[in-house]
Amino acid sequence: MISKSNIYDNIISPIVTEKSTNQSEYNKIVFKINKKFNKKLIKKNIEKIFKVEVTKINIVNKRSKVKKTRGRKVKVSGYKKAIVTLKKGQNIDLTTGI
């Protein structure tokens, strides 16, 4: 099961971009999450941490890429992100932090 020290380990950070802030109109919030966690664990932890009701979670795996920076090849690591849909009328204030 989930230990108390493990509750905050799956959510790395919220993703605040123009696209993710536009999704907040539809009660959706985007988080960067640990690659090992699945939808059920993320749902439980978000409900415990923020005290909201989650209706749906979509997960997107962002692949790692190789980019050129100053003439050198640099590997940009990939990550996993979760798009969390909340129940109508509920929201998470990302400015307060966890």
Buried (B, 14 or more C-beta within 10 A) or exposed (E): EEEEEEBEBBBBEBBEEEEBEEBBEEBBBBBBBBEEBEBEBBBBBBBEBBEBEBEEBEBEEEEEEEEEEEEEEEEEEEBBBBBBBBEEEEEBEBEEEE
